[in-house]
Amino acid sequence: MKSNGFKINECDKCVYIKCTTNDYVIVCLYVDDMLIMGSSHDLIVNTKNMLKKNFDMKDMGLSDVILGIKISRTSDGIVLSQSHYVESILRRFNAFDNPPAKTPVDLSLHLAKNRGELVSQLEYARVIVSLMYLTNCTRPDIAYLVSKLSRFTSNPSTDHWKAVTRVLRYLKYTMNYGILCTRYLTILEGYCDANWLSDTKDSKSTSGFVFTIGGGAMSWKSSKQTCIARSTMESEFITLDKAGEEAEWLKNFLEDIPCWNKPVPAVLIHCDSQSAIGRAQSSMYNGKSRHIRRRHNTIRQLISNGIISVDYVKSKENLADPLTKGINRDQLYKLLRGWV
């Protein structure tokens, strides 16, 4: 539709407003919160005036918090963080005075299904819900353990509470962590990894992927695979398939942004399994596993259509590694520098 010299295109919760001068304004709306971004200050002001004529609005000025996410401006770029939310979690669950921990995972603690007495199930569920919101917004570094701990919500044990307490102690140590977004390196790329049969009592592997742009993480996931992989290659291949689906969505998303450089190049996905890469790049598959054959066809199609490309990365340099298992402190902080 058109209004006062503006051409307005709607997409989900965002509105892209194109001015006759080929400048753009992006208006993101969620319930009663609105965030306006544009290529010029005058265009943003004109957009606000146009919206005020049609809606009852209050201009809150330069954005500093949106949907519980704090926006900080530095000389290096914009930092998205939730330090205030972390503090509220620690105080709500009486963990603010606990000693800090430098890693989110206690490598000596092995979590399994509770066979004994249930321990504070309702309170456990409340902690997990709070941590999941934090994980999904700005803290991919705790995604693996929060995903794992959420599987025991119905019947937590003392060991599960120890693991939750460890996460809270780590959050206290890293309260000011956030995602740094810069103006540079505006190339979308991804990393994927899998941990095959990490739990001897569970035959399913763990998948993890993370996509970065502008120097910071923009999309990530850590989850248990839904099917059983018979080898390391299969578990890595399943993860590569999931990462490919996410890459396709993200590429389409960038192409829908009017002011983004077109065409958007193929999304490079880094994988630390040469066998999985070889399988993905091969035009033939003679295996017997139906779920692998289907994924092979999907990945081949994404590669041939220029949606993704795949290359090898060393395991120690794979940014998705912390999304599949607990790792030591030095390796964790080395990889986090590629996210935050």
N, C-alpha and C positions, 0 to 999 in steps of 0.2 A: 504494500500500500504506500501511498505518498502523502506527505504532510508538510506544508511550508518549505518546500524545496528539498525535503529529505525523502529518500527511498528506504523503506523499512522492510527488512526480511527477518522473520521469526524462526528460531530453531531451538526447540526444547525450552530451556530456561534462559537462553541468551537471545538478545535482539541485536542484529547488526544494522546500524544506521549509516547509510551511504549518502554523503553530501554531494551536491552538484559539482564540487571542486575535486572530486575523487578522493577526498579524505574520508576517514572512517571513525565511527564511535561504536564501541561494544558496550552494551548495557546487560549486565547479569542480574537477574532478579530471582530471589528465593524468598517466598512468602512476603514479608514486609521489609526485607533488606535488599538494597540495590547497590551495585558497584558499577561505576561508569568509567570507561577507559577510552582514550581517543588519541588521534595523531596530533592534535593541537588544542591549546587551552581555550581558544575562542570557540572552537567547535563543541567542546564539552559544555561551555557556558550556554551556548545556543540550544544544545540538547536538553539541558536542565530546564531552561525557560519554556521549551516546547512541552516538556512533560508536566511542568507545574500548571500549565493552562488546562490540562486534562485530568490531573490527579492531585489529591491532597498530599503534599510532600514536604519533608523537612530536610534541608541541606545540612549534613553533618560535617561538611568540609573534607579535608584530605583524609582518606581512609587510613585507619590504624588497626581496626579489628573488624573482621567479617566472618560470620558463622563460627565464632569462637577461635579463629585463627588470627594471630597477631602479625601485622605487616610492618616490618622495620626496614628503613632505607639506610644503606651504608654506601661507602665509596666503591665497594665491589659489586653492588647490585641490591636486590630486594631479598630479605630473609623472611620466610614464613615459619612461624614457631608457635608453640602453645605452652610457654613456660608458666603462664598464669593458670592454665588448665591442669598442668602437672602438679602445681602446688595445691590446687583445690582437691585433686585426687589423694595426694599424700595426707592432707589434713583430714579429709573425710573418712579415711580408713586408718587414721591414727598411726601413720607411717612417716610423718615428717621428721620426727626425732630419731629415726633409725639410722644406724651408720651406713654411709653410701657404699655401693659396690661398683667396680669398674667394668664389669661385664654383665649382661642380662641373664646369662645361663650358667648354672653351676654344673660343670662338666662331670662331677662325681655323683650327681643325683640322676637316677634313672627312673623316669616316670612310667607307670603302668596303671592298668585299670584297678580301681579300688576293690579289694575283696573283703575289706573290713568295715569298720564303723564309719558312717557318713559324718563329715566335719563341717559345720556351718555352711550348708549348701546355698542358702539364700544370699548370704554375705559374699560368698565366693562368686556367685553369678553377677552380683552388682559390681564387683571389682573387674571381672572379665569384660562386662559391657563397657565400662569406663575406659579400659585399656584398648578395646577394639576401636572405639571412636578415635582415640589418640593415634593408634596404628594406621588407620585408614586415611588420616589427614596429613600428618607431618612426621611420623616416626616409623619408617620402615625398618629401623634397626631392631625393633622388638617384635616384628611381625611373625617370625618363626615361632618364638616361644608362646606368644599370645594365641596363635593358631593351634598350637599343640595343647595348651592348657584349656582351651575352650572345649576340647573333646571330653573333658572330665567334669563338666559343669553339673551334670545330674547327680554325681556321686563323688565329690572330692575327698581326698584323704589328707593326712598330715603332710605327706611328701608334696602333694599338689600345692598346699598352702605355703610350704617352704619355697617352692619355685615362684609362686606369686609374690611372696615377700621379697625374693631376690630381684624380681623385675622392678618392684617399687623402690628398692634401694638403688638400683641402677638409674632409675629415672631421677632420683634425687641428685646423683652424681652428674647427670647429663641434662639437668633441668633446662638449660638455655640452648640445647641443640635445636636446630631447625634446618630447613632446606633453603640453600642459597641459589637464587636465580639471577643470572647475569645476562648482559646483552649479547654476549658472544657465544660461540659454539652452539648456534641455533640449529644444530643437526640432531634429529631424533635417532637414537641408537639404543639397543637393548642388550641385556645380558641374561642368560638363562642357565640353570643348573639343576641337578637332581641328586638326591641322596638315596641310593638303592638299599632297601631293606635296613634302614637305620635302626629299626626296633625288631629284635629277634622274635617278639611275640606278635608282631603285626607284619603281614606279608606285603603290605603296600608301601610304596616309596613316597618321598616328599619332593614336591616341585617348588621351584622358586624362580621368579623373573623380576627384573627391574628395568625400566626405561628412563633414560635421562635426556634432558634438553636444557640448554642454557647453563650447563654446569651442575644442575641439580636433578634429583629424582622427581619424576612426574607421574609414574604409574608403577605399582609393584604388587606382588602377591606371593604368599607362601601358603601352600595347602597340601593335604594328603591326596595322592592320586586315587582316582576312582576305580582303576583296574589294576590287575597284578602284572608287574613287569618281570620277565623271566631272566633279565640280565641288566647290567649297567647301561648298555647301549639302548635297550628298550625304554628304560626309565628316563634317560636323557632325551630320547626321541619324543616321548610323550610330552615332556616339558617344552621341547622345541615347538611342538605343534600348538600348545597353549600360548606360548610367546608369540607365535606367528599370528594367531587369531587376534591377540591384543594389538600387535603391530599394525595389522590391517585396519582395525578400528581407529587407532591413533592417527594413522596416515590420512584416513578419510576425514577425521576431525580437523586436522591442520588444513586440509584442502578446502574445508568449509569456512575457514577464517578469511575474510576478504583481503586483509592487509598482509597475509602471509605470502612469502615468495613462492611462485608457482613455476614449474611443477614441483611437487614435493618428491624428493628422490626416494629410492628404495630404502627401507629401514634395515640397517645393518644389525644383525643379531649375533652376539658373541657367544660361543659355546665352547666348553672345555673338553668335549668328547669328539675326537677325530672320527671315530666310527659312526657316531650319529650324524656328523656333518657329511661324511661320505655317503651314508644311506640317503640323506636328504637330497644330495646333488645327483644321485644316480637315477636314471630314467627307468630302471628295472627294479622290481621287487618280487622275489620268488619265495618269500617266507610264508608260513602257514597261519600266523596270527592275524585275525581279521581286523582287530583294533589298530594294529601297526600298519596294515595295508591301507586302511582308510586314512590314517594320519599321513602316510607317505604320499598318497594322492593329493591331499590338501596342501602339504608343504611344497610339493613339486609345482602345483598350480600357482601358489603364491610367489614362488621364485620365478617361474616362467612369465608371469604377468608383471614382473617388476615391482611387486609389493614389498618383498623382503630379499635380502641377501644374507648369507651365513658365512662366518669365518671363525677361525680357531683362536682361543685365548687361553693362556696358562691358568691352571686352577688357582694359583696364588694371586692372580690378577682379575679373577672373575668376580665382579661386583655382586653377583647374585648368590655367592657362597654363604653369606650369613642368613639367607632366607631358607636354607635347607637343613642347617644343623648349628649346634653351638660350636664356636671357635674360640681360640685363645685371644687374649687382650690385644697383643701386638698386631695380629692379623686382622682383627676386627677394626681397629682404628685406622689401619692402612687402607682398608676397603671403604670405610665410611667417608674418607676424604673424596671419594668419587661420587658420593651421594649428597653430602651436606656441606 
